[in-house]
Amino acid sequence: METMQELFYRDPYAREFSATITSCREGKKGFEVVLDDTAFYPEGGGQPYDTGTLNGISVVSVHEKGVTFVKRVGPEIVHYIDKPLEVGSTVTGKIDWERRFDNMQNHTCEHIFSGLVHQKYKFENVGFHMDPNDITVDFSGEIPMEAIPELEKLVNQAITQDIDLKIEFPSEEVLQAMEYRSKKELHGVVRIVTVPDYDRCACCGTHVRRSGEIGMFKILDASKHRGGTRVRFVAGERARRDYDWRVKEIAKVSALFSAKPNEIAKAAENFIEEGKVKDQKAAQRTERYLQFVAAGLKSENGVVTVFEEDLTPFELKRFAVMLKEKFPESSIGVFSPIEGGFNYVIASSDPELPKFSKSLNAKLNGRGGGRDGMVQGTYRVDKEAVEEAFDEIFLK
């Protein structure tokens, strides 16, 4: 079949079709079926392949052999299925229309967006990726972050204008004289997709007929990327689903804070600040408690061992420092129970502390380490085993 004349180009809205099987061979990814015509779009130009069925058998992927971005070398389009089909027979193909139309909406929207960026900044689109969860486009320069909302607004204006797209196959002579985005030397059959006033670009993907079919466009985030800008966006049905999800999540957070949706950011700020004050007061109470406990401790034969419940690793370390300041010549062991064992901090001026730490970890099914006279980690044994091993190593 003549290139660029497949059914997915002639009628990108075809959801069901009939075709004759010209080849079926078993390959590494299943049975590879070639048809005399197809509505299944093969992966290319940043747009994912279509999925669907051939005679009710699932088409798991579609790939085109020997095709670059806009130039084809060989006409074969291979459909990967999990069962063989008879060569010469007629099959009915059905594409996953929800997936296809989603790709069409987002691909056309990418053209409008990239065209606007090129008009405003002369940046090239140097990377475009679509998958079910994420759509990204990379530009060759840094777009000012403050310009992102305005670009989003302009794309949505283009959508509401319901512009007719134009697809053409210019001759080489006409193509050479034509101005279009990302222009480079191309030969053979070249497909030009134009969104009047917004973009003109060589493209092999499927597109909506009119910009209004996109529905809406939303930029999720933008960031610097390899000297340029990476923008993540959603359009069409994806944008609606994203909006629905955000509305539901905002409603949940609004209920949690007992605040109106437009006041939840302030409510969250207040909650965080209140939490900081509470944490500070709790830390002060813990500090006073640890000082009280430390006051009642004594060093026995150069060892101070203490077990305290509900101490965080940070509090354990702070307690060990406190005790080391009080008993500078002693070896300090501070332990707090966790499920199946203990968190620990050991402080000692003994130069062999790292060696002792490894020995204790081996004996007590432990993990951890440290430096500068202090080690910390966990032991997975009972209290009696910890006391016995600690005394064995550190008692003088």
N, C-alpha and C positions, 0 to 999 in steps of 0.2 A: 504493500500500500504506500502511496505517496506520503512522504514525511510531512508533518504538521497538518495532516488531514484526518487524523484519527477522530473518532466520535467525540472524545472528551474535548476536542477543539471545536468541531463543527457544532456541537450542542453540549456545552458544559452542564446543562440542566437535565440531561438524560439520566434517569435513575435505573432504567431497565432496558435491556437490549438483547438481540439475538446475533450470534456470530458462529462461524464455522471454525472448528479446531484444525489448525494446520500442522501442529507439532505437539507432542506430549512425551517428555522424557523424564526419567527419574534422576534427581540431583541430590546434592547434600542437604538442601533445605526443603525437600519434598519433591513433588512432581511439578515439573516446569512446563506450563501450558502456553502456547502461542496461538493467537486467534487472528482471523483475517481482518478484524476490526474490534475496537474495544472502547468502552466508556471509562475503564479503570485508568486513572492517571498514575503514571510511574513517578517515583521520587525524583525531584529535580528542582533547581532554582530556589532551594530553601523550603519548598513545599513538600510535605510528606506524601507518601503513596496512599492510594485509596485502598479500602478493604471492602469486603462484601462476599457474594457467593457466585459460583458457576454451577448451575443445575443443583443448587442447594448445598454444594460443597464449599466450605469456607475458603476464601482467598486471604491468606495470611499476609502476603506482601506482593507488591508489584514493582518490578524494576525494568529499566530500559537499557539494552546493551548498546554500547558504542555511542553514547550521547553526551555531549558537553552541555554547557549552559544554553546555547542557542543553536548549536550545530550537531547534526546527527550523522553518525557513521554506522550505517546499518539500520534497518527498520524494525527489528524485533523488540517487542514488549513482552516480557515474561511474567506470567501469573503463577505464583507459588501456591499449590494446594496440597492437601494431604491424601488425596486419592487420585488414581489415574482416570483419564477420560479418553474415549475412542477418537483417534484421528479421523477427520472427515465428517464427524457428527456435528449436529447443530446444538449449541448450548444457549441457555438463557442466563444472562449475567445481571446481577442486581448489586448496585453499589450501596455502601453505607452512606446514605444521603446526609445524615446529620453531620458526619465527619467531613464529607466533601464540602458541604455548604459552609461549615465553620472555617475550613481552610480557604475557601473563596473569599469570604468576608474579611478575614484577617490579612490575606495576601493583598487584596485590593487596597485595604486600609494602609498597609505598609507602603505601597506605592505613593499614596497621597502624602503620607507623613514624610517619607524620604524625599519626595519632590519639593515639599515646603522647606525642609532643612537645606536642600541643595539651592533653592532659590534665595534663601536668606543668608546662608553662610558659605555656599559653594563646597560644602563637605560631601564626600562620596559615601555611599552605603558600601561598607567593606565586609559586612557579615550579616546574614539574616537566617534565623533558625526558628522553626516552629515545631512544637510537639504538643501533646495533649494538655500539658500543665504550664507551659511557659512559651512566650514568644519574645525573642530579643532581636534587636537590630543594632549593629555597630556602625558608628560614623568615624570618618577619618580625622575629625577635629573635635575640640572641646566646645560643646554647646553650653552657653551660660545657664546655670541652674535656674536663674530667675526667669529665663525665657521659656522654660518647659510648659508652664500653665498656658501661655499665649499660643504656643504651638498646638497644644491639645485643643484649645478653643477653635483655632483655624481649621484643624482637621474635622471637627464636628460641624463646623459651618459648611465645609465641602460636602459632608454627608447629607445635611438637610437640604442642600441645593439639588439633590437627586440628579446628578450629572450623568449623561449617557457616556459610557466608555466606548472608545474606538479601538478596534483591533485591525491591523493591516499587515500585509506582507510586501513591503516595498522592493522594487528592483535594486540591484547593487548601485546603479547610477543615482537613483532617488535616495537610497540609504546614505550614500557618501555625502550628499548635500543636506541631509536632514540633521537637525539638532535634537539630541536626546541625552538624557542623563546617563552618566557612566559610559560615554561613547568610546568605542575602541574598534579596531579593524575587525570586521566580521565578513564572512563569505557564506555562500549557500543560502538556504531559506532562513530568513530572519523575521521573527514575529515582533512587531512593535505594539505595545499597549499604551494607550494615551487616556489620561483623565484630563480633559480640557481645562486649561488655566492652572493646573496643579502639577502634572507630571507626564513625561513621555519617556519610556524606557523599553529596551529589549527584554523580553520575558517569555518563558516557556510554560508558565503556570496557568491555572484556571482562575477566572475572575467573575465577579457579579456583573450583570448588564448595566446597572445603574448604582451610583454611589449611595442612594437612599436605602438600598437593601442591606447595607452594613449596619444600620441602626444607631450604633454609638461607638465611641472610641474613648479609652481611658488609659493614661500613662500610669503605671504602677510605681515605677522608680526609674531614676537615671543616675549614672555614676561615671566617673572617669575610668577609662579602660584602654590600656596600651597606647597612651598618647592621644586617645580620642574619647568618644562617649558611647556607653552602652545604655540603651533604653529598653525597658521591659514594659510591654503593654498588652492589653486585651481589647478586642473589638467584637461587635455583633453579639451573638448568643453568649459567648464567653464573658463579655462585659456585663450582660444582664445577670448571669449567674454570679459573677464576682460582686456586683452591686447587691444582689439578694443576700449573699453570704455576709457582706459587711453590715447591712442593715440589721440582720439577725444578731450578729455579734455585738454591734453597738447597743442593741436593745438589752442584751444580757448584761453588758457592763453597766448600762444606765440603771438597770434594776439593782445591781450589786451596790452601786454607789448612791442609790436613791436620788439620782440627779437627771435632769433633762439631757437628751442626747448632745445638745450644743454646750453642755456644761460639764461633761464627763472628764475632759482634759484637766480642768481646774480642780474637779473633785479628786482626780488621781494625784495631782500635785499636792493637794492638802493631805491626802492619805499618806503619801510618802513622807512628807514633812512631819506629820504626827508620828509616823512609825520611827523616824530618826530620833525624835525626842524620847519616845518610849524605849528605844534600843539604848539610847545614851543613859537613861535612868536605870535600866536593867543592868547595864554594864557597871554602873557605879555601885549598884546593890551587890552585884557579884564580886566586885573588887573589895568592897568592905567585908563581905562574908569570907573571902579567901584570906584577907588580912587577919580576920578573927581566928580562922583555922590555923594559920601559920603561927600565930602567937602562942598557940597551945602545943606546938610540935617541938620535939627535941631530937637532936642528932645522937644516934646510938652506934658507937664504934665506927663513926665516919659515914653513916648511912641514914638518909631520911626517906622513908617510904610512906606514901599516903594514897588512899583510894577514895575518890569522891565521885558521886553520881552526877549525871547530867551536865558534864562539862564539855564544851565544844573543843575541837583541836586548838583553836586560838586561845581559849581560856586555860586549857592545860598548859600551853606554852607560857602564858603569862604567869600562871601559878608556879611553874618550875623556875622561871626567872626570879620571881619574888623570893622563893625559898633559897635559891642559890646566893642571892644577895644577903640573906640572913645567915646562911651556913656556907660560907665560901670554901671551906676546906672539906666539905662533905660531898658525897655522891647522892644526887636527888633522883628519886623515881616517883612520878606522878601518874596515876592510872584512873581511867574512868570507864565503867562497864558499858559495853555495847552488846548487841545480840551475838552470842557465841564467843565472846572474848572481851578484850579491853583495848581502848586507845591508850597510848602511852607517850610520855616525854621523859627522857632521861638527861640530866645535866650533870657533868662531872669535869673536873680539871685534870683527871687522869689521862695522860697522853695515849693510853691504850683503849680509850673509849670506843673508837671505831671497831677494834678487834672484839671487844666485849659485846658490842651491839650485834655483830654478826653471829657470835656464839649464842646470844640470847634468842635471836630470830630462829636459829636452827633448833634450839631446844623447845621453843614455845610456839612453833608454827607461826612465826611472825614475819612481818614485812615492814620495811622502813629503813631509815638512815638519816644522816645529817652531817654536820661539820661544826667547827668552832666550839667544841665542848658541849654540843647538844644534839641528840638524836630523837626521832619521833616516828610513830607508826602504829601498827596493831599487832596484838597477840591473839591467837585463837585457842586459848586454854582457860582453865579455871583459875580463881584467885590464889588458891594454895600453890599451884605450880608456878605462878608468877613470883610469889613471895620467896619460895624456896630457891628458885634459880637466881633471882636478884641478890639475895643474901649470900649465896654461894660465891658469886663473882665479886661483889663489892665490899662485903664485911672485912674489916681489917683486923 
